[in-house]
């Protein structure tokens, strides 16, 4: 196994960090030099196809990449540990005779820095630490302002660029340098993470398709030959699609097919199971003609069972929807829809609520996920109906059942239109104390 590592560092540490990466036979290192923030994004764009994961020499370039938000590969940065800081402080205190409270700092964890100050019995001044990163210029200004105003006598930085600029401004500055153990720790974490993701991507995935032929035939009467020709055409398109996801196709009945592939292949084409893939060249996605259930498992049998369950959940939202089911009994979908949610019925609390209310595990799980997605514990019957794609009267029955058992409480009304009927607002609380229901114990 050769893991391609994109190493983004600065002039004074790139070669040294690469020498440590090269000690790992699992890694193949691509060293990339950067000077400014804009260089980081340019490097990420230019080399994203050449690497399996990214390692940054410090938190500043890592923050730039994270805020950019378009990096799809795992990212890690090498932190400056207590050992690194203690080594620098020793040099400052005993060789240059500055006091700790005469220094300004950047890129260090506030809790860790405060702990060091406490151990040295020195008051910690929070304004001396630049912990939030917006730009290297702001970090330089932070140190320079404190020094120029006489509040500090020297700066301690973790960034080579900051050190270079402060030296140009005649500010006494000291650089915190990585320790080899810190680099090795990050490399070990990166290795374990990659192995975990690689194993996850190799899980078996089954994609189950159900086609609605009759609703897409144009004639009022259907000859068997027309349906047969349509099925042949769909089968050919599915074979093309199966090739795209590196899977194999199997027919399991009239209008129903399954494709056996891997989680990694489907994850990539569905953008982590959030969208229906753009497969215009296969012609599969045509006016809701195909409903799809995706199942993930350690064995083909488990994955196929979950694909069938996901199919049933997809049909609950209407024909043409896609749902995914995972090993931890969570469901996600409908893919590509604004009302898409992730829900699970594996929680003990949800099972207890289901037993008390006689509502299904799926219904309770979906309500739980909807409230979490809305970041609110209050909902109307209309909102619930829209999210569950059911009739408002059915949503009202659900809320009434929850209210009877003490899991919902009417807390107000809203009037959607001037002449509209007021809508009751319910507050939902699924918490159960000591395993007992709230009412009718």
C-alpha positions in Angstrom: 0.0 0.0 0.0 1.4 3.4 -1.0 -0.4 6.4 0.4 0.2 9.6 -1.5 0.8 12.4 1.0 0.6 16.1 0.0 2.9 17.9 2.4 2.4 21.7 2.4 5.1 23.5 4.4 7.4 26.5 4.5 11.0 27.0 3.6 12.5 26.3 7.0 10.7 23.0 7.8 9.5 21.4 4.6 12.6 19.3 4.0 12.9 18.3 7.6 9.3 17.1 7.9 9.6 15.3 4.6 12.6 13.4 5.9 10.4 12.0 8.8 7.5 11.2 6.4 10.0 9.2 4.3 10.8 7.0 7.3 7.3 5.5 6.8 7.3 2.9 4.0 3.5 3.3 3.6 3.8 7.0 2.6 4.9 8.5 -0.7 5.5 12.2 0.0 4.8 15.1 -2.4 6.5 18.2 -0.8 4.8 21.6 -1.7 6.3 24.9 -0.7 4.1 27.9 0.2 4.8 31.5 1.3 1.4 33.2 1.5 -2.3 32.2 2.1 -3.1 32.3 -1.6 -0.4 29.8 -2.3 -2.1 27.2 -0.2 -5.3 27.2 -2.2 -3.4 27.3 -5.5 -1.4 24.2 -4.4 -4.6 22.4 -3.3 -6.2 23.1 -6.7 -3.2 22.0 -8.7 -2.4 18.8 -6.9 -5.7 17.4 -5.5 -5.7 14.6 -8.0 -2.1 13.5 -7.0 -2.6 12.9 -3.3 -4.7 10.7 -1.0 -4.4 13.0 2.1 -3.0 16.4 3.1 -0.6 17.3 5.9 0.1 20.9 6.7 3.2 22.1 8.6 1.1 24.3 10.9 -2.4 25.5 11.8 -2.2 28.6 9.6 -2.2 26.9 6.2 -4.6 24.2 7.5 -7.0 26.9 8.5 -6.8 28.5 5.1 -7.7 25.1 3.5 -10.5 24.4 5.9 -12.1 27.8 5.4 -11.8 27.4 1.6 -14.1 24.4 2.1 -13.3 22.5 -1.1 -10.8 19.9 0.0 -12.3 16.4 -0.3 -9.3 14.4 1.0 -8.5 14.0 4.8 -6.5 16.9 6.2 -4.1 17.0 9.2 -1.8 19.7 10.6 1.3 19.3 12.9 0.6 21.1 16.2 3.1 22.8 18.4 3.3 20.8 21.5 4.2 21.7 25.1 7.7 20.3 24.6 8.2 22.6 21.6 7.1 25.7 23.6 9.1 24.8 26.7 12.3 24.4 24.5 11.7 27.9 23.1 10.9 29.4 26.5 14.1 28.0 27.9 16.1 29.7 25.2 14.2 33.0 25.8 14.5 33.0 29.6 18.0 31.7 30.1 19.8 32.9 27.0 18.0 36.2 26.2 16.7 37.0 29.8 13.2 38.1 28.8 10.4 37.4 31.3 7.4 35.3 30.3 4.9 38.1 30.9 6.9 40.3 28.5 6.1 38.0 25.5 3.3 37.8 22.9 2.2 34.5 21.3 0.3 33.1 18.4 -1.1 29.8 17.1 -1.0 28.1 20.5 -3.9 26.5 22.4 -5.0 29.0 25.1 -5.6 26.2 27.7 -2.1 24.8 27.1 -0.4 28.2 27.3 -2.4 29.2 30.4 -1.3 25.9 32.0 2.4 26.8 31.3 1.9 30.2 32.8 0.3 28.7 35.9 3.2 26.2 36.3 5.6 29.2 36.1 3.5 31.2 38.6 3.1 34.0 36.1 -0.1 35.9 35.4 -1.6 35.0 32.0 -2.6 38.0 29.8 -5.2 36.8 27.3 -4.6 39.7 25.0 -1.0 38.5 24.5 -2.2 35.5 22.5 -3.4 35.7 18.9 -5.5 32.5 18.9 -8.0 33.3 16.0 -6.6 33.3 12.5 -7.8 35.6 9.8 -4.5 36.4 7.9 -0.8 36.4 8.5 -0.9 40.2 8.3 -3.2 40.3 11.3 -0.9 38.1 13.3 2.0 40.3 12.5 0.0 43.4 13.5 -0.9 41.6 16.8 2.7 41.2 17.8 3.9 44.6 16.5 1.2 46.6 18.2 2.0 45.0 21.6 5.7 45.6 21.1 5.4 49.1 19.8 3.1 50.1 22.7 5.6 48.8 25.2 3.3 46.0 26.5 5.8 43.3 25.4 9.5 43.1 24.6 9.5 40.1 22.2 7.2 37.9 20.2 6.9 34.1 20.1 5.5 32.8 16.8 4.8 29.5 15.2 4.9 30.8 11.7 8.0 31.3 9.6 6.4 34.1 7.6 5.5 36.0 10.8 9.0 35.6 12.1 10.4 36.9 8.8 8.2 40.0 8.8 8.7 40.8 12.5 12.5 40.6 12.0 12.1 43.1 9.1 10.2 45.4 11.5 13.0 45.0 14.1 10.8 43.2 16.6 12.7 40.6 18.7 11.1 37.3 17.7 11.5 33.6 18.5 10.2 30.7 16.5 8.6 27.6 18.0 9.8 24.6 16.2 8.1 21.2 15.8 9.4 18.2 17.6 9.9 15.0 15.8 7.5 13.2 18.1 4.8 15.7 17.2 5.3 15.0 13.5 5.3 11.2 14.1 2.1 11.4 16.1 0.3 13.2 13.3 1.6 10.7 10.7 0.4 7.8 12.8 -3.0 9.3 13.1 -3.1 10.0 9.4 -2.1 6.4 8.7 -4.8 4.9 10.9 -7.4 7.3 9.5 -6.5 6.4 5.9 -6.7 2.7 6.7 -10.1 3.1 8.4 -11.4 5.1 5.4 -9.9 2.6 2.9 -11.6 -0.3 4.8 -14.9 1.7 4.9 -14.7 2.3 1.1 -14.3 -1.4 0.5 -17.5 -2.3 2.2 -20.0 -4.0 0.0 -22.8 -1.8 -1.4 -25.9 -2.9 -3.1 -28.0 -0.6 -5.2 -31.6 -1.7 -5.8 -33.6 -0.1 -8.7 -37.3 -0.3 -9.3 -38.6 1.0 -12.6 -42.1 2.2 -13.3 -42.5 1.2 -16.9 -46.2 1.6 -17.5 -46.5 5.2 -16.4 -43.9 6.2 -19.1 -45.4 4.4 -22.0 -47.2 6.9 -24.3 -50.0 4.7 -25.6 -53.3 4.0 -23.8 -52.9 0.2 -24.5 -49.6 -1.6 -23.9 -48.4 -4.5 -26.0 -46.1 -7.0 -24.2 -43.4 -6.4 -26.9 -43.3 -2.6 -26.1 -42.7 -3.4 -22.4 -40.1 -6.0 -23.3 -38.3 -3.5 -25.6 -38.3 -0.9 -22.9 -36.9 -3.4 -20.4 -34.1 -4.3 -22.8 -33.3 -0.6 -23.3 -33.2 0.0 -19.5 -31.0 -3.1 -19.0 -28.5 -1.7 -21.4 -28.4 1.6 -19.7 -28.0 -0.1 -16.3 -25.1 -2.0 -17.7 -23.4 1.3 -18.6 -24.2 2.6 -15.2 -22.8 -0.5 -13.5 -19.6 0.0 -15.4 -19.4 3.5 -14.0 -19.6 2.3 -10.4 -17.4 -0.7 -11.1 -20.2 -3.1 -10.2 -22.1 -6.1 -11.5 -25.7 -6.1 -12.6 -28.4 -8.7 -11.7 -32.1 -8.8 -12.6 -34.3 -9.8 -9.6 -37.8 -9.6 -11.2 -39.9 -7.5 -13.5 -38.8 -3.9 -13.4 -36.3 -4.5 -10.5 -32.5 -4.8 -10.7 -29.6 -4.8 -8.3 -26.0 -3.7 -8.7 -23.3 -5.1 -6.5 -20.4 -2.6 -6.0 -18.4 -1.0 -3.1 -19.2 1.8 -0.8 -16.4 3.9 -2.1 -17.6 3.9 -5.7 -21.2 4.9 -4.6 -19.9 7.4 -2.1 -18.0 9.2 -4.8 -20.7 9.3 -7.4 -23.4 10.4 -4.9 -21.1 12.9 -3.0 -21.2 11.0 0.2 -24.8 9.8 -0.3 -26.3 13.4 -0.5 -27.3 13.6 -4.2 -28.6 11.5 -7.0 -25.7 11.1 -9.4 -25.5 12.9 -12.6 -25.9 10.0 -15.0 -27.4 11.7 -18.0 -25.3 9.6 -20.3 -27.1 6.4 -19.0 -30.6 7.9 -19.3 -31.6 6.4 -15.9 -33.0 9.5 -14.3 -36.1 10.3 -16.3 -39.0 12.1 -14.7 -38.9 10.0 -11.5 -39.0 6.8 -13.5 -36.6 5.0 -11.2 -36.7 4.5 -7.4 -33.6 3.4 -5.7 -32.5 1.9 -2.4 -28.8 1.7 -1.4 -27.6 -0.7 1.3 -24.2 -0.9 2.9 -22.8 -4.0 4.7 -19.9 -6.3 5.5 -21.5 -9.1 3.4 -23.5 -9.1 0.1 -26.5 -10.5 2.0 -26.5 -7.8 4.6 -26.1 -5.1 2.0 -28.9 -6.5 -0.1 -31.3 -6.6 2.8 -30.5 -3.0 3.7 -31.0 -2.0 0.0 -34.5 -3.5 0.1 -35.3 -1.7 3.3 -34.0 1.6 1.9 -36.2 1.0 -1.2 -39.3 0.8 1.1 -38.3 4.0 2.8 -37.7 5.7 -0.6 -41.2 4.6 -1.8 -42.7 6.2 1.4 -41.5 9.5 -0.1 -42.9 8.7 -3.5 -41.7 7.1 -6.7 -38.5 8.4 -8.1 -36.8 8.9 -4.7 -33.4 7.5 -3.5 -32.6 6.4 0.1 -29.5 4.9 1.7 -29.3 2.5 4.6 -26.1 1.9 6.7 -24.8 -0.7 9.1 -25.6 1.4 12.2 -29.3 1.3 11.3 -29.3 4.9 10.1 -31.1 6.0 6.9 -30.3 9.0 4.7 -32.5 10.6 2.1 -34.2 11.3 0.0 -31.0 12.0 -1.9 -30.8 15.4 -3.6 -33.9 16.7 -1.9 -34.0 19.8 0.4 -36.0 17.8 2.9 -33.4 15.1 3.1 -32.7 13.9 6.6 -30.6 11.2 8.4 -32.4 9.1 11.0 -32.0 6.0 13.0 -34.3 3.7 15.0 -31.5 2.1 16.9 -31.7 4.4 19.9 -33.2 2.9 23.1 -35.1 6.1 23.8 -36.8 6.0 20.3 -37.8 2.4 20.9 -39.4 3.2 24.2 -41.3 6.1 22.7 -42.5 3.8 20.0 -43.7 1.2 22.5 -45.6 3.8 24.5 -47.3 5.6 21.6 -47.8 2.6 19.3 -46.3 4.8 16.5 -43.7 3.0 14.4 -40.0 3.2 15.0 -39.5 4.7 11.6 -42.0 7.5 12.3 -40.5 8.4 15.7 -37.0 8.2 14.2 -38.0 10.6 11.4 -39.6 13.1 13.7 -36.5 13.0 15.9 -34.3 13.7 12.9 -36.6 16.4 11.5 -36.5 18.3 14.8 -32.7 17.9 14.9 -32.4 19.2 11.4 -34.7 22.2 12.2 -32.7 22.8 15.4 -36.0 23.4 17.1 -38.3 21.3 19.3 -41.4 23.1 18.1 -43.4 22.1 15.0 -46.8 22.4 13.4 -48.8 19.6 11.8 -48.3 21.2 8.3 -44.5 21.4 8.8 -44.5 17.7 9.9 -46.7 16.7 7.0 -44.3 18.6 4.5 -41.3 16.8 6.0 -42.8 13.4 6.2 -44.6 13.8 2.8 -48.0 12.8 4.3 -51.4 14.4 4.5 -51.8 17.1 7.2 -54.6 15.1 8.9 -52.2 12.2 9.3 -49.6 14.5 10.8 -52.3 15.8 13.2 -53.1 12.3 14.3 -49.4 11.6 15.0 -49.1 14.8 17.1 -52.3 14.0 18.9 -51.0 10.6 19.8 -47.8 12.1 21.1 -49.7 14.7 23.1 -51.8 12.0 24.7 -48.7 10.2 26.0 -47.0 13.3 27.2 -44.4 13.6 24.4 -46.0 16.7 22.8 -47.5 19.8 24.2 -49.5 22.5 22.5 -47.6 25.8 23.1 -49.2 28.3 20.7 -50.8 29.0 17.4 -49.8 30.6 14.2 -52.0 32.0 11.4 -50.4 31.4 8.0 -52.9 33.6 6.1 -55.3 36.4 7.0 -58.3 34.1 6.6 -56.5 30.8 7.3 -57.2 28.5 10.1 -54.8 28.9 13.0 -52.2 26.2 13.2 -51.3 24.6 16.5 -47.7 24.7 17.5 -46.4 21.6 19.4 -43.3 21.3 21.5 -41.9 17.8 21.2 -39.9 16.1 24.1 -38.9 12.5 23.6 -37.0 12.2 26.9 -38.0 9.3 29.1 -36.8 9.1 32.7 -35.7 5.8 34.2 -37.1 3.9 31.2 -40.7 4.9 31.9 -43.2 6.7 29.8 -44.3 10.2 30.8 -48.0 9.4 31.1 -50.0 6.2 31.7 -47.2 4.5 33.5 
